[in-house]
Amino acid sequence: MQISDITIIGGGVMGLMTAREFLKTGASVTLLEKNVCGQESSWAGGGILSPLYPWRQAQAINDLVLPSIRRYKQLSNELHENTGINPEWTQNGLLITRNPDADDAQAWCEQAQLEIQTPDENLLSPFNANFQQPQFLPQIAQIRNPRLLQALKQDVLNKGLRLIEDCEITSFTLNHEQIHDVHTSQGKIAVNEIVMTTGAWTRSIFQKQLIGFIDAPEIYPAKGQMLLFETPPNTLPHIILDGDHYLIPRQDGKILAGSTVEYDIFEKEVTVDAHDKLFDFATTLFPVLKNAPMIKHWAGLRPATDDGVPYICKHPEIKNLTLNAGHFRNGLTMAPASSQLAADLVLNREPVVSPLPYQFFKHLSKTLS
């Protein structure tokens, strides 16, 4: 079998989006996924197309966020047209109940050219919150991440992706600082360039299958749990952020309540404690939900780094290995620009943003300081 130009390991939003970037250039692409595409962190999140309180985030995060969120409406339309699956890009705005750094928010929105408003009483009245300098960002959108993943998967298959699911990595053949073969549960696969979009599992792959390479990425699991309520459409008109938790309304009326952040927990079991805290948050903030059925409770594993800044770089010791992983809570939000940057690095194109903040040496310098 002919060796693909690019082999991608990991089939979440980052892997699928990265595959799409390469396929658009005419490259041949194989994607290896240990389970089924789009069933991990990308599926489990909320789909808000903004970091929570973006003015509190590192500049390197916002440098990927802003070009990404500007592309999502067109991307959603393209995917809908190409696949018949609607990712439900919806610009319903973000209401923040408490924002002690309201001046920072105002300055950030002005620089990002995003509208920010002081909400009127009609916007606030449905909620039982301790309002402190509330703000409303009407241009913040969301996307229904499970539908996005379905559409991306179908789109890249239509574009010629060779997809191998249920494909567990067992080892690599390395020679002269290059990976020549990936050994998997479905046999040996010869490779040219490899891009790892393996999320929370990235570090464990290095530790188990690339023993001896000291520069393993500092990426750790951060478990998040969420609840889903069933309500009629338009019950909640906007996304609402209250402290570290949020409610997200879908077009069909379902409302997501999230989420927890539980570090270094490498399992996706849901807990009674998280259920009770999220349920109390949701029904207290938005009392309408006290009479709404709670229909689902799930968990996912985010790939956390120390400051949320991902690795998007060539590995310093393995010449044909590129990373695009470690996006923590903002993988979906950063995916278009992150994937383009990874493709830029592999194809030696002018990068969409400066690659310096996402290099190994930047992360290592923080660890050593």
N, C-alpha and C positions, 0 to 999 in steps of 0.2 A: 504494500500500500504506500502511496506517495506521502512523504512527510509534509505536514502542513507548515506554512510559513510561521504561524503563531500557534502555540498551544497555551490555552488558558486553563488554570486550575481554580475551580470555584464558580458556581453558577447562581450567585445572588445577583442583586441589581448591578453591582460593580462588574462582575464577570460578564453578564449579558450586555451591559452598556459598552464595556471595553471591546467585546467581540464585535459589536455593531460598528464601533469606530474603525476597526481594522477591515471589516468586510466592506465598508464604504470606499476603501482605497483599492479594492480588488485583491487583497491578500486572502490566502486560504487559511481558515481558522478551525481548530479543533478545541472544543471545550469539554473538560472532564469535571464531573460533579459527583461527589460521594453518595448523595441521595437522589433527590429530584430537584430540578432547578427551582429557585425562588421559594424555598420552604423554611429558610432560617431567619436571620435578623431582618432581611429586607421585607419579608412577608409579615413579620410580627410587629413592626413599628406602626406609627400613626399616619405618616404621610404628610405632615406639615412641611411646607416648602420654605422653611426658615429655621435657623437655630432658635432655641429658646433664649430670649434676651440676647440677640446677636451683638449688641454693643458691649457685652461682657466677654466675648469670644476673642481668641487670638486673631490677629490680622490674617494669618495664613489660612484660617478657616473661612473668613469672609471673602478672601481672594478667590476661593473656589465656589463659595455659595452664590455670590452675586451673578457671575456669568451663567451659572447653572439654572437659577430660578428664572432668568430671563429667557431661557431656551425651552422651558417645560411646556408652555402652552402649544408651541409649534410642534414639539416632540409628541405630545399627546395627540394632536390632530393627525400627524403623520402615521402614528401607530394605529389609530382608529381607522384611518383610511386604508392602510396596508393590510390590516388583519381582521377588521370587523369587531375588534374588542375595544371597548371604550375605557381608557384609564381614568376617566372622570376628573380631569383637571378642573378645579372649582375655585374661583376667586371669591371667597366669602368673608375674608378679613379676619383679623386677630384682635380680640379684646383682651387687654391686660388689666387685671383688677388692682394689682399693687405694684407700683414701680418706683422704688425710692430713688433710682437714678434716672428720673424722667428727663433731666437736662441732657444726659448722655444719649438717651434714646432719641431725643429731638435732633441732636447734632449728627448722630449716626444716620438717621433717616434722611436728613438733608444731604449728607455726603453721598448716600446710596441712591438718592433721587426717588425715595419712597415717601408717600404721603403719611402723615401722622396727625391724629386729631384728639382733642379732648372730647370724650363721649358725652352725649346728653343723657338726661334721666331716663328716657324711653329705652335706651340701649342697656342701661344698668338695672332697671327695675325687675327683670325676671330672676335676678341672681341674689343669693344670700351670701354676700361677701363683705369683708372688711376693706372697703375701697380706700385706697391711698394713692393719690395721683394716677388715677386710671387713664389709660391711653388706648386708642383704637388705630390699628394699621389696616386700612381698607384694602390695600393691594396684596396682602399676604394670601397666598393660595395654598391649596392642598391637592394631593393626588391620591387616588385609592390604590395603595401599593399592591395588594394582591392582583388587581386588574392590570396594573402597569407591568407587573412581572409576567403575567400570562401573555400580554401583548408583545413585550420585548422578546420573549421566548419564541413566539410564532414568527415575529418579524425577522429574527436572525436565522431561523430555520429557512424561511422564504429566501433569504439572501445567500444561502449556501453553507451555513454553519454545519460542521460535523459535530454532533452532540453525543457524548457517551455518559449516560447517567448510571447510577448505582456502581460507581467506579472509584473504589477506595485506593489511595496512594499507599504503596507498601515500601518503596525505596526508589532511589535514583542512581543511575550510573554516571559518575563524574570522572572526567579525564581532562587534564590540562586546563583546569579552572572553568570547565564548561559541563553542563548537563547534556548527556547524549541520549539517554533513554529514561523514561518514567515507567517504573514497574507498578502495575496496578492489579486489582482483583480481576480485571478483564484482560490481562496480558501486558506485554511490553509494548510501549509506544515510543518510537523514535521522535526526537524533537529538534527544531531549529532554535527559535526564540520561545522562552516561557514567560508568561505573566501570571503571578500568583495573586488572585483576588479571593483569598481564603478566610478573610474576616477574623473572627475570634480564634480560629483554629491555626492561624499562621505560625505562631510561636511553637506550638506543639509539633507541627510538621518539621520545623527546623530541628527541634530537640530530638525527635524520634528518627527522622529519615535523613537529616543532614548533620549528623554528629561530627564534631570537629571544626565546624564553621562557627567561630566565636561570635560573629556579628549577626546574631538572631534578633529579629525585631522585638521590641518591648511592647507587645500587644497582649492584652489580657481580657478574659470574658467579663462582661458586665450585664448580668441578667436583668431583664425588664419584664414586668407583668402588667397586663391590661385587662379591662372588662369591656363588654359590649352590651348596650341596651337597645331594645326595640321600641321605636316611637314612630308616629306618623311623620311623613316628610315635612320639613320646615318647622319642626318643633323647636330646634335650636338653629338660629339663622347664621351664627358666626362661630368660629373657633374661639375658645376662651381659655386663657392662661391665668391660673391662680397659684402663686408661689411656684412650686416645682411640678405642679400637676396641671392637666389640661383636659378639656372635652373637645371632641372633634365630630361635627355632624356630617354624615354622608348624604348623598343625593336622595337615597331611598328612605331616609329618616333614622337609620341606625346611628347611634352615638357611641364613640369610643371614649373610655376614661382611662387615663394613664398618668404616669407609669412609675414603677419602682426602678431603683438603680441599686443592684446588689453585686458587689465586686467579687471577682475570683470564685464565682460559683459556676462550675462547668456542667450544669444540668438544667433542664428546662421544666422541672416539675413546678406546678403551681402550688401556692401555699394558702392556707386559711387566713393567716395574718395579713398577707398582701390583699387578698380578696376583701377582707373586712375594712381595711384602711381605704382602699380605692372606692369601695361601695359607699362608705361614710362620706368621703370627699365629694363624690359625684352627687349624691342625693342631698347633701347639705348645701352645696353650691347652687345646684339647680333642682329645686324641690319637685319639679314636675317628674323627675326620674323616680321618685318614691312610688309612683303608680305604674312604672314601666317595667316590663319583664327584663331581667338581666339574663341574656341568652348565651354568653360565652365568656370564658376566662382562659387566658393563654399566657405563655412566656416565650421570650426569645433571648438570644445571647448577642449583645453588641460587642464589637471589637474595640476595646478601650486602650488609649494611650494616655500618657501622663497629663497632656493638655488638650486632648482631642484632635491634635494635628496628625494626619495620616502619614504613612510612608508611601510616597509615589516616586520611585527611584530605581536606578540600576543597583543590584547588589554589589558591594565593593569587592567581593572575592569571587563571585560566580558571574562570568562575563555575559552569559546569555539569559540571565534571570532578572526580571523586573518585578517590583512589588507595587501593588495598588490596594492597600489594606490599612486598617486601623482608623476608620472614620468615626468611631464611637456612635454618638446619637445622630449624626448628620450624614450618613452614607447616602441616603436617598437624595438629600438636599444638595450634596456635592457631586453626585454621580456624573452628570454630563461633563463638567469641566475636569474632574479627576480622570475620567476615562480618556478624554482628549489629551490630557497631559501625559498619561502613560503611553498612549500611542505616539505622541510627539517624541518622547524619549527613545522609544524603540526604533522609530522610523527616521530619527535624526532631523525632525522638522523643527521650525521655530516654535518654541513652547507657548501654549495659550496663556500661561502665567509663569512667573519665575519659579523654577524648580527647586531653588535653594532651601526653602523652609521644610521640604519634605524628604530631604536626604538622610542617609544613615548617620553621617557625622553630626548633623544637627541634633538628632535624637540622642546620640551617644554623648555629646557634650553636656546635655542636660542631666543625663544619668550620672556623669562623673563629677559634676559641679556640686 
